[in-house]
Amino acid sequence: MRLAGKVALVTGAGSGIGRAGALAMAREGAHVVVTDRDVALADAAAAEITAAGHRARSLPLDVTDDTALQAAIDETVRELGRIDILHSHAGLQVEGTLEDVDPSGMDASWALNVRAHFIAARAAVPHMRAQGGGSVIVTASNSGVQYDRGMIAYATTKHAAVAMVRQMAADYAAEAIRFNALCPGFVDTPFNAGFEKQMGGRASLEKYISEAIPMGRWASTDEIAAGIVYLASDESAFMTGQAFVIDGGEFL
């Protein structure tokens, strides 16, 4: 198993991509700490992992609470001895142009899509240094490598997340702490509500998927999870500072 003996903490792991990644890492041998603002979802994901014979525990976590985020990472190391993989996944999608998005919407996007990743990585790095390295995966989006019409808060903060990952990668490469940005395209989860609204409904979003994505379809959560396992594992040991795009060619 590619992650045998590793400890992983995932934020926003109660559903969608975060959940699929947590399950995939557990199947590869990692002991996964499943966190989510909705504790029932976190508990259910952890229960699914343990029912399959793998190792997991759950924690309620609002990543906009700096103290709680720091404590979750410190508690993981205290109880499990290390943290090899941090998948900082929780995020927010606010649709609209410059005139549509209230400042509060931009502030909320920044808090989740940039600042929370900063706090999580800042909390994990000392532990990873002490143990000789680790892998930090920040969920950005293919919106971090292209520009989406009518999505100023989302695209801006996702570009910022990619830039921050690259800066952290440059700063910590010599200490064997790797940072990569996971940049998925369209995956059919409730997270797409903002895009669906911005495009005028589900039918218009489906039309966009079929016409604008060269592969003509959604990604599955399992396809994105395979990328998460790759970034978490030693298979990507010489990879850092990358925007790892999995989007069926949409950004081309």
C-alpha positions in Angstrom: 0.0 0.0 0.0 1.3 3.4 -1.0 0.6 5.2 2.3 1.2 2.5 4.8 2.2 3.9 8.2 1.3 7.5 7.1 -1.0 9.9 9.0 -3.2 12.2 7.0 -5.5 15.0 8.1 -8.2 16.2 5.7 -10.4 19.3 6.1 -13.8 19.5 4.5 -13.7 15.7 4.3 -17.4 15.0 5.0 -18.5 15.0 1.4 -17.5 15.3 -2.2 -13.8 15.4 -3.2 -12.6 15.6 0.4 -14.5 12.5 1.4 -13.4 10.6 -1.7 -9.8 11.5 -1.0 -10.0 10.5 2.6 -11.4 7.1 1.7 -8.8 6.6 -1.0 -5.9 7.5 1.3 -7.3 5.1 3.9 -7.5 2.3 1.4 -3.8 2.9 0.6 -2.9 2.4 4.3 -3.0 5.9 5.8 -4.6 6.6 9.2 -6.9 9.4 8.2 -8.2 12.2 10.5 -11.5 13.2 8.9 -12.6 16.7 9.7 -15.6 18.8 8.7 -17.7 21.6 10.0 -20.6 19.2 9.9 -19.6 16.6 12.5 -22.3 14.2 11.4 -20.7 14.1 7.9 -17.2 13.7 9.4 -18.4 10.8 11.6 -20.1 9.1 8.7 -17.0 9.3 6.5 -14.8 7.9 9.3 -17.3 5.2 10.0 -17.3 4.1 6.4 -13.5 3.9 6.5 -13.4 1.8 9.6 -16.2 -0.4 8.4 -14.0 -1.3 5.5 -11.2 -2.3 7.8 -9.1 0.8 7.5 -8.1 3.4 10.1 -9.8 6.7 10.7 -11.1 9.1 13.3 -13.3 12.1 13.0 -13.1 15.7 14.4 -15.6 18.6 14.1 -13.6 21.5 12.6 -14.5 25.0 11.3 -11.4 25.9 9.4 -12.1 29.6 9.8 -11.4 29.2 13.5 -7.6 29.6 13.7 -7.4 28.2 17.2 -9.4 25.1 16.4 -7.5 24.4 13.2 -4.2 24.6 15.0 -5.5 22.4 17.8 -6.8 19.8 15.4 -3.3 19.4 13.8 -1.5 19.5 17.2 -4.0 16.9 18.6 -3.4 14.6 15.6 0.4 14.7 16.2 0.0 14.2 19.9 -2.4 11.2 19.5 -1.0 9.6 16.4 2.7 10.6 16.6 3.0 12.4 13.3 1.3 14.1 10.4 2.7 13.1 7.0 -0.1 14.4 4.8 -2.2 17.6 5.2 -5.0 17.9 2.6 -6.4 21.4 3.2 -9.5 21.0 1.2 -12.4 23.0 2.6 -13.4 25.9 0.4 -16.2 28.3 -0.7 -17.7 29.2 -4.1 -19.3 32.6 -4.4 -20.6 33.5 -7.9 -20.8 37.0 -9.4 -18.9 39.8 -11.1 -17.2 42.7 -9.4 -20.6 44.5 -9.0 -22.5 41.4 -8.0 -20.3 40.2 -5.1 -20.6 42.0 -1.8 -17.4 42.7 0.0 -18.5 40.2 2.6 -18.6 37.6 -0.1 -15.0 38.3 -1.1 -14.0 38.3 2.6 -15.6 34.9 3.1 -14.0 33.5 0.0 -10.6 34.8 1.1 -11.1 33.3 4.6 -11.8 29.8 3.3 -10.0 29.6 0.0 -6.7 31.3 1.1 -6.4 32.1 4.7 -7.5 28.8 6.1 -4.9 27.0 3.9 -2.3 29.4 5.3 -3.2 28.6 8.9 -3.3 24.9 8.3 0.0 24.7 6.5 1.6 27.0 9.2 0.4 24.6 11.9 1.6 21.5 10.1 5.1 22.6 9.0 6.9 22.5 12.4 5.6 18.9 12.9 6.7 17.9 9.4 10.1 19.5 9.8 10.6 17.5 13.1 9.8 14.2 11.4 11.9 14.9 8.3 9.3 15.9 5.7 5.7 15.7 4.6 3.2 16.5 1.8 0.8 19.4 1.9 -2.0 19.4 -0.6 -4.1 22.5 -1.0 -7.3 22.3 -3.0 -7.4 25.2 -5.4 -9.3 24.6 -8.7 -8.7 24.8 -12.4 -10.1 28.3 -11.8 -6.7 29.0 -10.3 -5.1 28.6 -13.7 -7.8 30.2 -15.9 -10.4 32.9 -15.6 -14.1 32.1 -15.2 -16.6 34.7 -16.4 -18.7 36.1 -13.6 -16.6 34.5 -10.8 -14.4 37.2 -9.4 -14.3 36.0 -5.8 -13.7 32.4 -6.7 -11.1 32.8 -9.4 -9.2 35.5 -7.5 -8.9 33.4 -4.4 -8.1 30.2 -6.3 -5.3 32.0 -8.2 -4.0 33.3 -4.8 -4.1 29.7 -3.4 -1.9 28.5 -6.3 0.5 31.4 -5.8 0.8 30.7 -2.1 1.4 27.0 -2.7 4.3 27.9 -5.1 5.8 30.3 -2.5 5.6 27.7 0.3 7.1 25.0 -2.0 10.1 27.2 -2.8 10.6 28.1 0.9 10.4 24.5 2.2 11.7 22.2 -0.5 15.1 21.9 1.1 13.4 20.5 4.2 11.6 17.8 2.2 8.2 19.4 2.8 6.3 19.4 -0.4 3.4 21.7 -1.4 1.1 21.1 -4.3 -2.2 22.6 -5.4 -4.9 20.2 -6.4 -6.8 21.9 -9.3 -9.9 19.9 -10.2 -12.3 20.9 -12.9 -16.0 20.1 -12.8 -17.0 17.3 -10.5 -20.7 16.6 -10.1 -21.1 17.6 -6.4 -23.3 20.2 -4.6 -20.2 22.5 -4.5 -21.1 23.6 -8.1 -24.2 25.4 -6.9 -22.5 28.8 -7.6 -21.6 27.9 -11.1 -25.0 26.4 -11.8 -26.7 29.7 -10.6 -24.2 31.8 -12.5 -24.9 29.9 -15.7 -28.6 30.0 -15.4 -29.6 26.6 -14.1 -28.7 22.9 -14.3 -29.5 22.5 -18.0 -27.1 25.3 -19.0 -24.4 23.9 -16.8 -24.8 20.5 -18.4 -24.6 22.1 -21.8 -21.3 23.9 -20.8 -19.9 20.6 -19.6 -20.7 18.8 -22.9 -19.4 21.6 -25.1 -16.6 23.4 -23.3 -14.7 20.4 -21.7 -12.8 18.6 -24.4 -13.5 15.2 -22.8 -17.2 16.2 -22.7 -18.1 15.0 -19.2 -17.8 15.6 -15.5 -15.0 14.1 -13.5 -15.9 11.5 -10.8 -14.8 12.1 -7.2 -12.7 8.9 -7.5 -10.8 10.3 -10.4 -9.8 13.3 -8.3 -9.1 11.1 -5.3 -6.5 9.2 -7.4 -4.7 12.5 -7.9 -4.8 13.1 -4.2 -3.2 9.8 -3.4 -0.5 10.5 -6.0 0.3 13.9 -4.4 0.3 12.3 -0.9 2.5 9.4 -1.8 6.2 9.0 -2.6 5.3 8.5 -6.2 5.3 12.3 -6.4 8.4 12.7 -4.2 10.2 15.0 -6.7 7.1 17.1 -7.3 6.5 20.4 -5.5 5.1 23.8 -6.3 2.8 22.4 -9.0 -0.8 23.2 -10.0 -2.0 19.7 -10.6 -4.9 20.1 -13.0 -7.4 17.3 -13.4 -10.2 18.8 -15.6 -10.7 16.9 -18.8 -8.8 19.6 -20.8 -11.1 22.5 -19.9 -8.2 24.9 -19.1 -6.5 24.4 -22.5 
